[in-house]
Amino acid sequence: MHFENKSSRFQSVLSHNYGWIVMSGFWMSSLVIPMVAVSLGIMLPDMTVELSITPIQAGLLGSAFFIGTATASLPASIYLSRYSPKKVVALALLMAALLAFVQGNAANFYILMLARLLFTLTMVSRAQAEIILIKQWFGLRQFAFVVSLAVGILSSGNLLGVGITAWLMDIFSGWRNVYYFLGIVLLIEMFIWIAVGKDKPDIDISIEPDANEDNSPSRVLFGNKTVWILAICPTGAALAFGSVMTFWPTYALETLNLDLKTVGLLMTLFPVGGTVASFLGGPLSEKAGQRKIFIWLPGLLLPIIYIFLFTTTSTTVTATLLLLAGWNAMIWVPVLRTIQFDLGFAPRETAVVVGLSMTIIPVGGAIGPPMVGLIQEISGSLQYGLLGIALFPITLVVGGLLIPETIQPEPLHTIESDTDV
């Protein structure tokens, strides 16, 4: 009997802590997936020469991930959330690896663009699975920390993608072989996930039927203004972010008289600031006892930072501005995601709420790079193109002031003012 009690306690502790093992296996791929996305800015000068890419086509390549995310996020959150997160993530990683190989073998702009669009579907599939896994394995008071950790690790992938791509291009003799290398790493991570990934046995998401409208997780989108404000307000920030990630390295090569490795190293300060902000955003908002200030304040600061960033020729000033821009471009992300958990919805409903944000926010990101490319073609100046998007993050101010404060000792299942229909 004593042995059985100890065994039972051990299994209870293991079950309680195994969520961290599951998420660690998941987050390993969160370091590599964004590398395929954000490395484009560093690879673009070489791609442009080899594939004869025009400025507008370059902008479309930069917006591909935003276009794919906007198109697929909401359907994925509604329909893929019915299936085992373990199986969904395993299949997503397999497809991600294959599509990384396709990008490396692209013969022209059109194949590269299509492969990048399809690659986004694998990112979206993983994202909705991550929401369910967090809801399965963690409790209310852990959400702010876990969500910040998730966003921070994803930002770390952005940092790696910007920081080491130029070096990988040297090591592997060109941008194509970098994609092949990343594809192999994704295959390895798929096998690791199959080994450690696990759905929580006492939470079966498949029992939530979709057969009728009343039981569909999509019902959470109706009659709740807050979830729509949360989805719409960051679009301007996403527009500017996508533009900077796509075009700033090229702009720096033209204006700062630096080589590609140095530009890549300098550009890492943008995701460095973003990564630190991502890890700290949720806990800082918990410590401060409020979420809203971490949304509207970056909306005020980013336009000012971007205007100076796109006009200075000082390397030192540029480095400082990139760090500040990265912080303010990402600090709101884990806070906004935590608010979506604060609302106290069921796992699949939370996935749909996040899916709505991942549908609307990337619309801004998709518009930004082609807008910059178009302005560049018309004016002949990349600087004018970048200045043209500098003011858009002010949308965060509007949304940050409109949403209610959500920090509560218990989850908010509804917000009374929002649910009146």
TAJORA-V269686 format. One record per helix or strand of 3 or more residues. SS is the DSSP state (hx for helix, st for strand). FROM is the first residue (numbers start at 1). LEN is the number of residues. If there is no record, write none. Layout:
[[SS:FROM:LEN] [SS:FROM:LEN]]
This chain:
[[hx:2:37] [hx:40:12] [hx:55:28] [hx:85:20] [hx:109:29] [hx:140:32] [hx:175:22] [hx:205:3] [hx:213:3] [hx:217:5] [hx:225:8] [hx:235:21] [hx:260:29] [hx:293:17] [hx:315:28] [hx:347:33] [hx:382:6] [hx:392:11] [hx:416:3]]
